[in-house]
Amino acid sequence: MRSAGVFLDRSSVSRRRIALTVSIVLLLLFSACDVQRRKSDAELGLNSQQAAGRRVYDQYCDRCHEPYSSRDKKGRSLKGVFKKQFLPQSGMPANDERVGELIQSGRNMMPAFGQVMSPDQVQNLLAYLHTL
């Protein structure tokens, strides 16, 4: 074989191919380090109401809000939303009443979901948000 004007034997070419393959595999593995498999409801320890809230979250909230990461999408991450006394953006109390109100009425860039979510769905969603 010829490569750049130099004759290479088959074993040298084979070693280069193996090294290139290993490098590509390692690159793919390391580039996916921050991607995690989605945990099941059971792995997260969710009860039936929280699991129902997770489905509501997936349907309405996930496109704009990260559930388990502190990274923001269009909207703020909801990780730990009930762990603080006040909501970071509005300064309102971080409780079911206020967060439920935000979900139903919307605010700033967040649309209102009061016409598309039932009261049970809102309660299930709030139960799920407490697990984040």
Buried (B, 14 or more C-beta within 10 A) or exposed (E): EEEEEEEBEEEEEEEEEEEEEEEEEEEEEEEEEEEEEEEEBEEBEBEEBBBBBBBBBEEBBBEBBBBBEEEEEEBBBBBEBBEEEEBEEEEBEBBBEBBBBBBBEEBEEBEEBBEEBEEEBBBBBBBBBBBB
